[in-house]
Amino acid sequence: MTDVVLVDRGWFPRDKTCGSGLSPAALQLAEALGVGEKVRARANPVDWVRIVTPGREELLLPANSAAVILLRKDFNQLLVERARELGVRFHAGFRASELLRDGAGRVVGVRGFDGVELRASFVLCADGAHYIFSPDRRPKRFISTLMGWWEGAELPPRRLNMVFDRNLAPLYGWMFPETATRVNIGICVDGQDARGQPAGRNLRALFERFRDDRYREALRGARPLGKLKGHSIVFSTWVSQCTAPGALWVGEAARVTHNATGEGISQAMQSGVFAADAVAAVAGRTDGALSLGALRLATPPALHRRVRGRVPGESNGGLQRS
Ligand SMILES: Cc1cc2nc3c(=O)[nH]c(=O)nc-3n(C[C@H](O)[C@H](O)[C@H](O)COP(=O)(O)OP(=O)(O)OC[C@H]3O[C@@H](n4cnc5c(N)ncnc54)[C@H](O)[C@@H]3O)c2cc1C
């Protein structure tokens, strides 16, 4: 593949509400995509994982830098830069409004809100939790979150906390050390009740209770950075309905996150790699140094990708793999 276009409605580097924890799986993918060294050089390594049970028992597990914290703004920027380095064209500020289809209903590109059309042989949709093009008609299931950032908290360095607090059950609250002096603290709870109805919980009250109960002392002399931020994490226990002729959905747009932890970075990257492999297989052949590598790199932060296959009229069957 030599013609890959990556579009995003945002302008990079840009903030993304996220704990910014890169799991061992995410780090492995970062290595494979060629940004491993830069990620490790900028990230805060996790030396210990402290897990607190609902009964307030504590486990302290060695992590030995197998996971790291790197602000999403910086991580996503590294991926965008790497994609560009490999020849992917990046259109920031392009807000997709509609998928373009041919007479047979096959996806052949995207239209922006400004009316600009991008034609493509294959379109990969990665527009996140608030996806708008997905063919998945099942009711959305999501985790609700709220988080904030503090500078100067009195907490042991490089120690990540996962606190399974009874008020947040069955999910948890966290504290992730982003740098030697900055932490983020957040909560995640089920967004729906057992019948699939909105849980209607007061997130701010839950968050404040969690923060004060667990971190009041540690935050006494700390400075809050900005406001609290929240965002849904869409999940599914059964990934499906993420293909259409000419198009594939990846990452949260395909609901590929972990339903018990909310982890979604490695899943978004891995599904992007699977989708890229599938498109390359369908396109049938690659040419030159950019080929598959470039396509693979056009994964997570971005969104709709245009891949012009070298084999006109190739069938879409191979795309079913993801
Ligand atoms: C509070 C919180 C904490 C989290 N913490 C972690 C964590 O520590 N570790 C972890 O692994 N996961 C975490 N997650 C989950 C993780 O952030 C997501 O699962 C992951 O970012 C999904 O990646 P994605 O590329 O699918 O979507 P996103 O990262 O959401 O990217 C979607 C992109 O699509 C663009 N976009 C949207 N609509 C359009 C459009 N119409 N046209 C053009 N562009 C568009 C957006 O600008 C955005 O850049 C957390 C999530 C939340 C909410």
The ligand as a MOL file (V3000), in Angstrom:
LIG
                    3D

  0  0  0     0  0            999 V3000
M  V30 BEGIN CTAB
M  V30 COUNTS 53 58 0 0 0
M  V30 BEGIN ATOM
M  V30 1 C -11.2350 8.1960 31.6660 0
M  V30 2 C -10.6600 7.1110 30.7690 0
M  V30 3 C -9.4840 6.4830 31.1760 0
M  V30 4 C -8.9170 5.4920 30.3480 0
M  V30 5 N -7.7320 4.9360 30.7310 0
M  V30 6 C -7.1380 4.0170 29.9420 0
M  V30 7 C -5.8410 3.5230 30.2620 0
M  V30 8 O -5.2030 3.9520 31.2220 0
M  V30 9 N -5.3080 2.5640 29.4390 0
M  V30 10 C -5.9750 2.0960 28.3470 0
M  V30 11 O -5.4640 1.2050 27.6540 0
M  V30 12 N -7.2010 2.5930 28.0050 0
M  V30 13 C -7.7800 3.5500 28.7460 0
M  V30 14 N -8.9810 4.0860 28.3800 0
M  V30 15 C -9.6200 3.6290 27.1320 0
M  V30 16 C -8.9360 4.2760 25.9300 0
M  V30 17 O -8.7890 5.6650 26.1400 0
M  V30 18 C -9.7750 4.0600 24.6550 0
M  V30 19 O -10.3160 2.7750 24.6420 0
M  V30 20 C -8.9130 4.2590 23.4160 0
M  V30 21 O -8.4710 5.6010 23.3200 0
M  V30 22 C -9.7030 3.8990 22.1570 0
M  V30 23 O -8.9300 4.2560 21.0330 0
M  V30 24 P -9.6460 4.6090 19.6540 0
M  V30 25 O -8.5320 4.9820 18.7230 0
M  V30 26 O -10.5860 3.5460 19.2840 0
M  V30 27 O -10.5380 5.8930 19.9690 0
M  V30 28 P -10.0930 7.3350 20.4640 0
M  V30 29 O -8.7860 7.3050 21.1570 0
M  V30 30 O -11.2770 7.8750 21.2020 0
M  V30 31 O -9.9010 8.1340 19.1290 0
M  V30 32 C -11.0110 8.4840 18.3680 0
M  V30 33 C -10.5870 9.5940 17.4500 0
M  V30 34 O -11.6080 9.7980 16.4790 0
M  V30 35 C -11.6820 11.1630 16.1840 0
M  V30 36 N -13.0170 11.3660 15.6420 0
M  V30 37 C -14.1890 11.1240 16.2450 0
M  V30 38 N -15.2150 11.3930 15.4110 0
M  V30 39 C -14.6640 11.8090 14.2480 0
M  V30 40 C -15.2120 12.2330 13.0110 0
M  V30 41 N -16.5370 12.2910 12.8090 0
M  V30 42 N -14.3690 12.5830 12.0210 0
M  V30 43 C -13.0210 12.5410 12.2150 0
M  V30 44 N -12.4570 12.1470 13.3830 0
M  V30 45 C -13.2650 11.7840 14.3740 0
M  V30 46 C -11.4140 11.8520 17.5060 0
M  V30 47 O -10.9490 13.1810 17.3160 0
M  V30 48 C -10.3470 10.9410 18.1290 0
M  V30 49 O -9.0340 11.3800 17.8320 0
M  V30 50 C -9.5590 5.0950 29.1590 0
M  V30 51 C -10.7430 5.7370 28.7630 0
M  V30 52 C -11.2790 6.7460 29.5500 0
M  V30 53 C -12.5390 7.4350 29.1010 0
M  V30 END ATOM
M  V30 BEGIN BOND
M  V30 1 1 1 2
M  V30 2 1 2 3
M  V30 3 2 2 52
M  V30 4 2 3 4
M  V30 5 1 4 5
M  V30 6 1 4 50
M  V30 7 2 5 6
M  V30 8 1 6 7
M  V30 9 1 6 13
M  V30 10 2 7 8
M  V30 11 1 7 9
M  V30 12 1 9 10
M  V30 13 2 10 11
M  V30 14 1 10 12
M  V30 15 2 12 13
M  V30 16 1 13 14
M  V30 17 1 14 15
M  V30 18 1 14 50
M  V30 19 1 15 16
M  V30 20 1 16 17
M  V30 21 1 16 18
M  V30 22 1 18 19
M  V30 23 1 18 20
M  V30 24 1 20 21
M  V30 25 1 20 22
M  V30 26 1 22 23
M  V30 27 1 23 24
M  V30 28 2 24 25
M  V30 29 1 24 26
M  V30 30 1 24 27
M  V30 31 1 27 28
M  V30 32 2 28 29
M  V30 33 1 28 30
M  V30 34 1 28 31
M  V30 35 1 31 32
M  V30 36 1 32 33
M  V30 37 1 33 34
M  V30 38 1 33 48
M  V30 39 1 34 35
M  V30 40 1 35 36
M  V30 41 1 35 46
M  V30 42 1 36 37
M  V30 43 1 36 45
M  V30 44 2 37 38
M  V30 45 1 38 39
M  V30 46 1 39 40
M  V30 47 2 39 45
M  V30 48 1 40 41
M  V30 49 2 40 42
M  V30 50 1 42 43
M  V30 51 2 43 44
M  V30 52 1 44 45
M  V30 53 1 46 47
M  V30 54 1 46 48
M  V30 55 1 48 49
M  V30 56 2 50 51
M  V30 57 1 51 52
M  V30 58 1 52 53
M  V30 END BOND
M  V30 END CTAB
M  END
